[in-house]
Structure formats: C-alpha cells, structure tokens
Amino acid sequence: MGASDRDVGRVRLTDREREVLDLIAQGRSNGGIAEQLFLSQGAVEKNVAAIFQKLDLPYDAADNRRVLAVLRYLGAGDAG
C-alpha cells in the first residue's frame, strides 16, 4: 500500500472516527473511549470497526490492528 492509499484511508474517516482513533493513540481502551466521548461501548466498537475497514486493516492474528491503525493514521511508514 502506497502513501497515497494511506492518505485516502485517513481522509475517509469521519470526525468521530478521528476522535476515536486519537484516543486509541493515547492508549485508551474502548471502555475509556466510551466514557470520554459519552458513547455506548457498542458505538465505540462500531467506530473502531469502521476505522479498521477504512484504513484497510483486515483481521490477522499476527497483527495488532489498533497499533497499525495509529501508525497508518500518523503516516509512520508502511503499517501493514
């Protein structure tokens, strides 16, 4: 995946998804994110799933998608 592909993924995130991803980058759990943003845990999980999809991070047991999402969002090298 090239840099322009990663940029497209970041652009496709909604404002709420960017907020959630920022809190993931701060090390927050889904529960912590839900509490801070006044959302249900289910709403956070839906946002996290959308982030993974939009950043093209399919499930792989060998990878931590939360970390890869943060790296991709920050543009730190090829995260995946």
C-alpha positions as semicolon CSV with decimal commas, in nm:
position;residue;x (nm);y (nm);z (nm)
1;M;0,000;0,000;0,000
2;G;0,149;0,331;-0,107
3;A;0,143;0,662;0,078
4;S;-0,143;0,795;-0,134
5;D;-0,353;0,487;-0,043
6;R;-0,295;0,557;0,327
7;D;-0,389;0,922;0,275
8;V;-0,718;0,818;0,113
9;G;-0,798;0,600;0,416
10;R;-0,729;0,884;0,658
11;V;-0,943;1,126;0,455
12;R;-1,233;0,880;0,454
13;L;-1,254;0,881;0,835
14;T;-1,540;1,078;0,988
15;D;-1,473;1,338;1,255
16;R;-1,597;1,091;1,519
17;E;-1,371;0,815;1,386
18;R;-1,075;1,055;1,404
19;E;-1,168;1,134;1,765
20;V;-1,183;0,764;1,847
21;L;-0,852;0,699;1,671
22;D;-0,690;0,987;1,858
23;L;-0,800;0,830;2,186
24;I;-0,673;0,489;2,071
25;A;-0,339;0,661;2,005
26;Q;-0,348;0,788;2,363
27;G;-0,376;0,429;2,481
28;R;-0,743;0,435;2,579
29;S;-0,950;0,117;2,588
30;N;-1,290;0,100;2,422
31;G;-1,446;0,149;2,765
32;G;-1,231;0,456;2,830
33;I;-1,319;0,598;2,489
34;A;-1,689;0,538;2,551
35;E;-1,670;0,717;2,885
36;Q;-1,478;1,016;2,750
37;L;-1,696;1,064;2,441
38;F;-2,024;0,979;2,619
39;L;-2,091;0,689;2,382
40;S;-2,204;0,333;2,437
41;Q;-1,940;0,062;2,419
42;G;-2,121;-0,069;2,110
43;A;-2,093;0,268;1,937
44;V;-1,719;0,274;2,004
45;E;-1,683;-0,080;1,869
46;K;-1,865;0,023;1,550
47;N;-1,635;0,322;1,509
48;V;-1,326;0,106;1,565
49;A;-1,450;-0,148;1,309
50;A;-1,511;0,134;1,058
51;I;-1,161;0,268;1,120
52;F;-1,009;-0,075;1,052
53;Q;-1,213;-0,108;0,733
54;K;-1,139;0,242;0,602
55;L;-0,767;0,205;0,674
56;D;-0,768;-0,136;0,503
57;L;-0,666;-0,334;0,811
58;P;-0,827;-0,679;0,781
59;Y;-0,815;-0,917;1,075
60;D;-0,485;-1,103;1,107
61;A;-0,399;-1,290;1,426
62;A;-0,035;-1,185;1,384
63;D;-0,113;-0,811;1,389
64;N;-0,249;-0,563;1,642
65;R;-0,489;-0,358;1,432
66;R;-0,518;-0,083;1,694
67;V;-0,145;-0,016;1,674
68;L;-0,144;-0,046;1,293
69;A;-0,436;0,198;1,270
70;V;-0,250;0,456;1,479
71;L;0,067;0,413;1,273
72;R;-0,124;0,442;0,948
73;Y;-0,316;0,747;1,072
74;L;0,007;0,916;1,174
75;G;0,166;0,823;0,843
76;A;0,451;0,638;1,016
77;G;0,598;0,419;0,747
78;D;0,418;0,127;0,588
79;A;0,193;-0,002;0,867
80;G;0,068;-0,319;0,714
